[in-house]
Amino acid sequence: MTLQRPVFPLLAFIAATLMAAPLQAREALASWNDGPTRQAIVDFVARVTTTGGPDYVKPEERIAVFDNDGTLWTEQPAYTQLLFALDRVKALAPQHPEWRRKQPFKAALAGDVKALAAGGAKPLMELIATTHAGGGPEDFQALAAEWLAHAENPKFRARYDRLVYQPMLELLDYLRANGFKTYIVSGGGVEFLRAFAERAYGVPPEQIIGSSIVTKFVLVDGKPALRREAKIAFIDDKEGKPVAINAHIGRRPIAAFGNSDGDLEMLQWTTAGAGPRFGLIVHHDDAAREAAYDRASPVGRLARALDEAPQHGWVVVSMKKDWKVVFPETPKP
């Protein structure tokens, strides 16, 4: 005679497991307020990770891409790499007296961030290319890391790498815990990002995609080396983002996270794919704890992406309503 295992303990175990899942998500996303935004994230992750479910996605296809400036850390009062470039202009100015008469270096030396931002992408990229050239990638990363270790954001009086968004750090961890591979896809320089992203976000160098300057192979005293030149190789912004994702990753992501019109094409391309898709926009509407800006802002302008969000089903995060805290530590502006 074969004894059967009691059914009730098994049912109790299954019920307890199902009840525990929301609690685990709540603990993982502790800085997110309960509501439709947080629930949309949890529901999407549950759908694509439920084995045998209609929307199950194999782990190797769980690719999530994140913008950096304004999505993972603050971009106010100006993009962090621009502020780094301004300091580089001042440091290199004694070697270039002509900069005092030539734009955009004249504005940089005067600290006129508004004039630089108003000039568009071309003068900014010229400024960055000129001040970031010379030496190899490792040299530049060391230079950027040293600056980040001491420089302070002028608005918040805190180190830039401490002005990361706590809810987004939790989201990165939550996705990785559920088998996602997370990439940073930023208009910022790839070597600048590599100077801090693994420490700040847990994203390794090979999973960072960004703008780049021309880098060439050379022999120095018979030894192979790389040298960075003052020429732009690729701008990883707007329509450049899907192109770069395809070139570097080789898979279309199933989730994309951004905050501005510079992320529009990345969101469009990601969510247009077959199967379950997820798009999210961080809307800066919290003047008290961080900043409030969108359509009229020269930094992180958000207009078209905000208008298109409803038709694509993109989730729009209200920083003011959806986040319990903004930064890991509260800065003192």
Steps between C-alpha positions, in 0.01 A plus 500: 500500500641839392441795729429829326646829624233723658371762255439775753865564601592526132221750435604694807858518371386626158274760661779617729735531202250707303438722798872550550563627144342846546683538832833429329423758235400750766826448682700524178328824394487648849534862385206477259156596625222247449296594196451443126861585408665257736238237425562531126868418557423202722234366261732522199781320679259230618367450147837455333647278773210259556612171346230357277309827491388656170746791534799308630833632371817293514769651730740566213236721337420701812689812399425832672658829392530813714586856413730660758463879535165578657407130511756352740652818648424869504570717196438830676621773476685354198621168367773370728743433217457858379596626845801268491593646160474854640750412770725344236486823295613700801779255573626501139442872429859613581615285208239654265482881528291508179209345691425836666386632161349185349162341565396272660816527712439866581158415649650203683769714662230747606297216648205595276318165501180653356685631193661162447169316531328746265759438231383145439691175471777603257690748722456274801648205314789721380566599859488141622711362216773761551518465878472120501769424241852378568618191678325166497159385627643391835667838548177683432296273728749561781472876441119485509498278810731741681273793414188312614668416829534868590268717287163612636177577318451880536127468568497222757849539648560127481723274296350418163513124554293545816222666303379175349131416528433247773179364337686438174782321681235271648346449157835397353550249781143372467536436129837328541358281777239389247746401231528827308823631354515876551677740264563874515438677168593865542583808300787546745851385418550127532838535676359757742218260590743213547683703762214457750207295367604160634553641848188718494254276314650153487524520120836370367699682228399259224134584560544874452423670169571869453637769274862466400792691354741362242743257658798359312752222550859622522843372598670695778863403548420175325207424729135486379266767637176684427483878458190719514474779242301824503248373246148370559454138390136441595224687684281255690187710521152501344500283185856396579388298801317219315787483251754465781289244685476285190874530434614427857234264637361330190158453661204734521435578869165415653511793746626857467526776760559868426399853596527727196444537129856378454364158600196510271639283221636246749156472660327480161730229366496293817123495544427442130640147516295183518394351831481670841663844510544770761586868476539743789564874522624674813311831519675765707214669684646532849640849549530452876721190501673522160364711210187562293550530124389355169394679179684830542823369649828527302624206710305175474216646293194274513222580252455253213568195715249623757239555229558157347498310830122429510480360147794265560398402852818636655493545877565858612656519846408797713808562708282691745226238540667168424828530691523496879855633480706635211863460606658241732591790728308827512725779367485855630452740208 
